[in-house]
Amino acid sequence: MKGTPLFLPGDRVGSWVGALAGSSTVFGPQVGSSGRPEFALVRDPSAVDLSLDARRASIRELWMPQTEILFRYRLDSQGATLEAVPRPEGSRVAFGIRPCEAAAIRRVTHVFRQGKHPDPLGLEAEGMAIVGLYCASPRRTCFCAQVGSPVDMAEEACDVLMTPISGGHVLHVMTDRGGSLAGVSGAAQATSDQVSAAGAVHAGLITAVPADGAIGALEATALEVWASEVFADQGARCIGCGVCTFLCPACHCFDILDERQGTGGARYRCWDSCQFDHFTLHASRHNPRHDQAARLRQRVLHKFLYMPQEFGVTGCTGCGRCAELCPVGISIRQVVADVRAAMAQEQGVTVA
């Protein structure tokens, strides 16, 4: 953490958002047109409400639209003419998202930035400033402390971290960019009592989400866990609705489609899910992931085996959205824990 902790009274949050919106595009928690909490473009700073539970809104929409036109095209006797679609310009700020959600955004940039031709989405997600909001208490399915530490995630991903205490928020500046964001907040230097209160909130969350039974990266080979009966058992329950992947802040699967109208059309990117039966369906009708067990295995191993091997971080930050909202009660935390236990018991393989 950089600099001296600051204190922002609760009734000054809206004015801070307004100051940020003067030079940046700001997204924050507010009640949407449907009447449900969502993270959306801030048009009225006073509408931002940090007490809202927006867990049914996907953070992914802040950097990866559900549907995005990549380019348009026109067809004539000479061939095809491509028309570029402008990318978002200017600075963007995600205000009031949780450390686990912020860490998910930062980790996904590894995927989109690799190779000779990095996807602009990765650069845009990396460039988004984040004002994080520490959780005063966990929800029933949260397990951030079992895949790391919420404080470490805040340091990894947030530019500024807000910690709720009585009367307002203590602001910890994490980056130089965060210093600029906090500089327009009007916050004053926090007292020692306020800093201590924030520290108690940090420690309280970690205690409330015990790290016992940590479920970090699977330190095994894919072959050692591939045939685990856990995937078959849990996959038999899965109905393939995709809610786990669509609400996960770290999932990022997409499809590319062309939509033609007359002599023109557009190519667009839209969200997809590895839990859908058509995701790996070949034109020949062969499907290498022919059942939900195989699709569940892909999701789990991608987050806890492949991403750690490739990028050194897990693809899960323990937000618990998938477990809370799954209609049949599948918990990825429990699946990983069961895989570890099954491998140790059935094959004598210690999966750390």
C-alpha positions as CSV (number, residue, x, y, z in Angstrom):
1,M,0.0,0.0,0.0
2,K,1.2,3.5,-0.9
3,G,1.0,6.6,1.1
4,T,-1.1,7.5,4.2
5,P,-4.5,6.0,4.6
6,L,-7.4,8.4,4.1
7,F,-10.9,8.6,5.5
8,L,-13.9,9.4,3.4
9,P,-17.3,10.0,5.1
10,G,-20.1,8.0,3.8
11,D,-22.1,11.0,2.5
12,R,-19.1,12.0,0.3
13,V,-19.0,8.9,-1.8
14,G,-21.4,10.4,-4.4
15,S,-19.3,13.6,-4.8
16,W,-16.2,11.5,-5.3
17,V,-17.9,9.5,-8.0
18,G,-19.0,12.7,-9.6
19,A,-15.4,14.0,-9.5
20,L,-14.2,10.8,-11.2
21,A,-16.9,11.0,-13.8
22,G,-15.7,14.4,-14.8
23,S,-12.6,12.9,-16.5
24,S,-13.4,9.2,-16.8
25,T,-16.2,6.8,-17.7
26,V,-17.3,5.3,-14.4
27,F,-19.1,2.1,-13.7
28,G,-20.6,1.4,-10.3
29,P,-23.3,-0.5,-8.4
30,Q,-26.8,0.9,-8.8
31,V,-30.4,-0.2,-9.3
32,G,-30.9,-0.8,-13.0
33,S,-34.0,-0.2,-15.2
34,S,-35.2,-3.7,-14.3
35,G,-35.2,-2.8,-10.6
36,R,-32.3,-5.2,-9.9
37,P,-28.9,-4.2,-8.6
38,E,-26.3,-4.1,-11.4
39,F,-22.9,-2.6,-12.3
40,A,-23.5,-0.1,-15.0
41,L,-22.4,3.2,-16.5
42,V,-22.8,5.9,-13.9
43,R,-25.0,8.8,-15.2
44,D,-26.1,10.0,-11.8
45,P,-23.4,9.8,-9.2
46,S,-26.0,9.9,-6.4
47,A,-27.4,6.6,-7.7
48,V,-24.2,4.7,-6.8
49,D,-25.1,2.6,-3.8
50,L,-22.2,0.6,-2.2
51,S,-24.7,-1.3,0.0
52,L,-26.3,-3.1,-3.0
53,D,-25.8,-6.8,-3.5
54,A,-25.0,-7.0,-7.2
55,R,-23.9,-10.6,-7.3
56,R,-26.5,-11.5,-9.9
57,A,-24.9,-9.0,-12.2
58,S,-21.7,-10.2,-14.0
59,I,-18.6,-8.0,-13.5
60,R,-17.4,-9.3,-16.9
61,E,-19.7,-6.8,-18.6
62,L,-17.5,-4.0,-17.4
63,W,-14.7,-5.1,-19.8
64,M,-16.3,-7.7,-22.1
65,P,-19.8,-6.9,-23.5
66,Q,-22.2,-9.8,-23.9
67,T,-22.3,-9.0,-27.6
68,E,-19.7,-6.9,-29.4
69,I,-19.4,-6.0,-33.0
70,L,-15.8,-6.6,-34.2
71,F,-16.2,-5.1,-37.7
72,R,-18.8,-4.6,-40.4
73,Y,-18.5,-5.6,-44.0
74,R,-20.0,-4.8,-47.4
75,L,-20.1,-7.2,-50.3
76,D,-20.0,-6.1,-54.0
77,S,-18.6,-7.3,-57.3
78,Q,-15.1,-6.4,-56.2
79,G,-15.2,-8.4,-53.1
80,A,-15.6,-7.5,-49.4
81,T,-15.0,-4.1,-47.8
82,L,-14.3,-4.1,-44.1
83,E,-15.5,-1.2,-41.9
84,A,-13.7,-0.9,-38.5
85,V,-15.7,-0.4,-35.4
86,P,-14.1,2.1,-32.9
87,R,-12.8,0.7,-29.6
88,P,-13.8,2.4,-26.3
89,E,-11.7,5.5,-25.8
90,G,-10.7,7.4,-22.7
91,S,-10.0,6.3,-19.1
92,R,-12.5,4.0,-17.4
93,V,-13.0,3.4,-13.7
94,A,-14.7,0.4,-12.0
95,F,-16.0,1.7,-8.7
96,G,-17.0,-0.4,-5.7
97,I,-16.2,-3.9,-6.9
98,R,-14.9,-6.6,-4.5
99,P,-11.2,-7.6,-4.3
100,C,-12.0,-11.1,-5.6
101,E,-13.8,-9.6,-8.6
102,A,-11.0,-7.1,-9.3
103,A,-8.4,-9.9,-9.2
104,A,-10.5,-11.9,-11.6
105,I,-10.4,-9.0,-14.1
106,R,-6.6,-8.6,-13.8
107,R,-6.0,-12.4,-14.2
108,V,-8.0,-12.7,-17.3
109,T,-5.8,-10.2,-19.1
110,H,-3.1,-12.9,-19.2
111,V,-5.2,-14.9,-21.6
112,F,-6.1,-12.0,-23.9
113,R,-2.6,-10.5,-24.0
114,Q,-0.6,-13.6,-24.9
115,G,0.8,-14.2,-28.4
116,K,1.9,-12.0,-31.2
117,H,-1.5,-10.4,-31.7
118,P,-3.0,-9.5,-28.3
119,D,-6.7,-9.0,-28.1
120,P,-7.6,-5.4,-27.4
121,L,-9.9,-6.6,-24.6
122,G,-6.9,-7.6,-22.5
123,L,-5.3,-4.2,-22.9
124,E,-8.6,-2.5,-22.0
125,A,-9.2,-4.7,-19.0
126,E,-5.7,-4.0,-17.8
127,G,-6.1,-0.3,-18.4
128,M,-9.3,-0.1,-16.4
129,A,-8.8,1.7,-13.0
130,I,-10.4,-0.1,-10.1
131,V,-11.6,1.3,-6.8
132,G,-12.2,-1.8,-4.8
133,L,-14.6,-2.3,-1.9
134,Y,-13.6,-4.6,0.9
135,C,-16.3,-6.9,2.3
136,A,-17.4,-6.3,5.8
137,S,-18.7,-9.9,6.0
138,P,-18.8,-12.9,3.7
139,R,-21.8,-14.4,2.1
140,R,-22.5,-18.0,2.7
141,T,-20.7,-19.4,-0.4
142,C,-17.7,-17.0,-0.4
143,F,-14.3,-18.8,-0.2
144,C,-11.8,-16.1,-1.2
145,A,-9.5,-16.9,1.8
146,Q,-9.4,-20.5,0.5
147,V,-7.9,-19.5,-2.8
148,G,-5.6,-16.8,-1.5
149,S,-6.2,-13.7,0.7
150,P,-8.7,-10.9,0.0
151,V,-6.0,-8.4,1.1
152,D,-3.5,-9.9,-1.3
153,M,-6.1,-9.8,-4.1
154,A,-6.8,-6.1,-3.3
155,E,-3.0,-5.4,-3.6
156,E,-2.9,-7.4,-6.8
157,A,-5.7,-5.8,-8.6
158,C,-7.1,-2.5,-7.0
159,D,-5.8,1.0,-7.5
160,V,-7.6,2.1,-4.4
161,L,-9.2,-0.1,-1.7
162,M,-12.2,1.2,0.3
163,T,-12.7,-0.5,3.7
164,P,-16.1,0.2,5.3
165,I,-16.0,1.3,8.9
166,S,-18.4,3.3,11.1
167,G,-19.2,6.6,9.4
168,G,-17.5,6.0,6.1
169,H,-14.6,4.3,4.4
170,V,-10.8,4.1,4.9
171,L,-9.1,4.5,1.6
172,H,-5.8,2.7,1.0
173,V,-3.9,3.7,-2.1
174,M,-2.4,0.8,-3.9
175,T,-0.9,2.3,-7.1
176,D,0.3,5.6,-8.5
177,R,-2.9,5.7,-10.5
178,G,-4.8,5.1,-7.3
179,G,-3.1,8.2,-5.9
180,S,-4.6,10.3,-8.6
181,L,-8.1,8.7,-8.1
182,A,-8.0,9.3,-4.3
183,G,-6.7,12.8,-4.9
184,V,-10.1,14.0,-6.1
185,S,-12.0,12.3,-3.3
186,G,-11.8,15.1,-0.8
187,A,-10.8,12.5,1.8
188,A,-8.7,13.6,4.8
189,Q,-6.0,11.6,6.6
190,A,-7.4,8.8,8.6
191,T,-6.9,8.7,12.3
192,S,-5.1,5.8,14.0
193,D,-8.4,4.6,15.3
194,Q,-9.9,4.6,11.8
195,V,-6.9,2.7,10.4
196,S,-7.2,0.2,13.3
197,A,-10.9,-0.3,12.6
198,A,-10.1,-1.0,8.9
199,G,-7.5,-3.5,9.9
200,A,-10.0,-5.2,12.1
201,V,-12.4,-5.5,9.1
202,H,-9.6,-7.0,7.0
203,A,-8.8,-9.6,9.7
204,G,-12.4,-10.3,10.4
205,L,-13.2,-11.3,6.9
206,I,-10.2,-13.7,6.8
207,T,-11.4,-15.2,10.0
208,A,-14.9,-15.5,8.8
209,V,-13.7,-17.3,5.7
210,P,-11.2,-19.7,7.2
211,A,-8.2,-20.7,5.1
212,D,-8.4,-24.3,6.4
213,G,-8.8,-26.6,3.5
214,A,-7.3,-24.2,1.0
215,I,-8.1,-25.1,-2.6
216,G,-5.4,-23.4,-4.6
217,A,-3.8,-24.8,-7.8
218,L,-3.9,-28.5,-8.3
219,E,-0.3,-29.6,-8.2
220,A,-0.8,-32.7,-10.3
221,T,-0.8,-33.6,-14.0
222,A,-4.0,-33.7,-16.0
223,L,-3.7,-37.5,-16.4
224,E,-3.7,-37.9,-12.6
225,V,-7.0,-36.2,-12.2
226,W,-8.7,-36.8,-15.5
227,A,-10.5,-40.0,-14.6
228,S,-11.7,-38.9,-11.2
229,E,-15.2,-40.2,-10.4
230,V,-15.9,-36.8,-8.8
231,F,-16.5,-35.3,-12.2
232,A,-19.0,-38.0,-13.2
233,D,-20.8,-37.8,-9.8
234,Q,-21.1,-34.0,-9.9
235,G,-21.6,-33.9,-13.7
236,A,-24.7,-36.1,-13.4
237,R,-26.3,-33.3,-11.4
238,C,-25.4,-30.5,-13.8
239,I,-28.1,-29.4,-16.1
240,G,-25.8,-27.3,-18.4
241,C,-27.6,-24.0,-17.8
242,G,-24.3,-22.0,-17.8
243,V,-25.2,-19.7,-14.9
244,C,-21.9,-20.5,-13.2
245,T,-19.8,-19.3,-16.2
246,F,-22.0,-16.3,-17.2
247,L,-21.8,-14.9,-13.6
248,C,-18.2,-15.9,-13.0
249,P,-15.9,-12.8,-13.1
250,A,-13.0,-14.8,-14.4
251,C,-14.8,-16.9,-17.1
252,H,-14.2,-15.5,-20.6
253,C,-15.3,-18.0,-23.3
254,F,-16.8,-16.5,-26.4
255,D,-18.0,-17.4,-29.9
256,I,-17.4,-15.5,-33.1
257,L,-20.4,-15.3,-35.5
258,D,-21.2,-13.5,-38.8
259,E,-24.6,-12.0,-39.3
260,R,-25.4,-11.1,-42.9
261,Q,-28.1,-8.9,-44.1
262,G,-28.4,-8.5,-47.9
263,T,-25.0,-7.3,-49.3
264,G,-23.5,-6.5,-45.9
265,G,-23.3,-7.7,-42.4
266,A,-21.2,-7.8,-39.2
267,R,-18.9,-10.1,-37.4
268,Y,-19.4,-10.1,-33.7
269,R,-18.2,-11.7,-30.5
270,C,-20.7,-13.0,-27.9
271,W,-20.4,-14.8,-24.6
272,D,-20.3,-18.6,-24.7
273,S,-19.9,-21.3,-22.0
274,C,-17.8,-24.5,-21.8
275,Q,-20.8,-26.0,-20.0
276,F,-23.0,-25.8,-23.1
277,D,-23.3,-29.0,-25.1
278,H,-22.6,-27.3,-28.4
279,F,-19.4,-25.5,-27.2
280,T,-17.1,-28.2,-28.6
281,L,-19.5,-29.7,-31.1
282,H,-17.7,-30.4,-34.4
283,A,-19.2,-30.0,-37.8
284,S,-19.0,-33.8,-38.1
285,R,-21.3,-33.9,-35.0
286,H,-18.5,-35.4,-33.0
287,N,-18.3,-33.9,-29.6
288,P,-15.0,-34.5,-27.6
289,R,-16.8,-33.3,-24.4
290,H,-19.9,-35.5,-24.9
291,D,-21.4,-35.2,-21.4
292,Q,-21.7,-32.8,-18.5
293,A,-19.0,-34.7,-16.6
294,A,-16.4,-33.8,-19.3
295,R,-17.6,-30.2,-19.4
296,L,-17.5,-29.8,-15.6
297,R,-14.0,-31.3,-15.7
298,Q,-12.9,-28.8,-18.3
299,R,-14.2,-25.9,-16.2
300,V,-12.5,-27.1,-13.0
301,L,-9.2,-28.0,-14.6
302,H,-9.0,-24.8,-16.6
303,K,-9.3,-22.8,-13.4
304,F,-7.2,-24.9,-11.0
305,L,-4.7,-26.7,-13.3
306,Y,-4.2,-25.1,-16.7
307,M,-4.2,-21.4,-15.7
308,P,-1.8,-22.0,-12.8
309,Q,0.5,-24.0,-15.1
310,E,0.3,-21.3,-17.9
311,F,0.2,-18.1,-15.9
312,G,1.0,-18.9,-12.3
313,V,-2.5,-17.8,-11.0
314,T,-5.8,-19.7,-10.5
315,G,-8.7,-18.9,-12.7
316,C,-11.0,-18.7,-9.6
317,T,-10.9,-16.0,-6.9
318,G,-13.5,-17.5,-4.6
319,C,-16.4,-15.1,-5.1
320,G,-18.8,-17.9,-4.6
321,R,-21.3,-16.7,-7.3
322,C,-21.4,-20.1,-9.0
323,A,-22.2,-22.0,-5.8
324,E,-24.8,-19.6,-4.6
325,L,-26.7,-19.4,-7.9
326,C,-26.3,-22.9,-9.2
327,P,-29.9,-24.4,-9.4
328,V,-28.6,-27.8,-8.4
329,G,-26.2,-26.7,-5.7
330,I,-22.8,-27.6,-7.3
331,S,-19.9,-25.9,-5.6
332,I,-16.6,-25.7,-7.5
333,R,-14.9,-25.4,-4.1
334,Q,-16.3,-28.7,-3.0
335,V,-15.5,-30.3,-6.4
336,V,-11.9,-29.4,-6.1
337,A,-11.7,-30.6,-2.5
338,D,-13.4,-33.9,-3.4
339,V,-10.9,-34.4,-6.3
340,R,-8.0,-33.9,-3.9
341,A,-9.5,-36.4,-1.4
342,A,-10.4,-38.9,-4.1
343,M,-7.0,-38.9,-5.7
344,A,-5.2,-39.4,-2.3
345,Q,-7.5,-42.2,-1.3
346,E,-8.1,-44.1,-4.5
347,Q,-4.8,-43.8,-6.3
348,G,-2.4,-42.8,-3.6
349,V,-1.7,-39.6,-5.4
350,T,-1.2,-36.6,-3.2
351,V,-2.8,-33.7,-5.0
352,A,-1.5,-30.7,-3.0
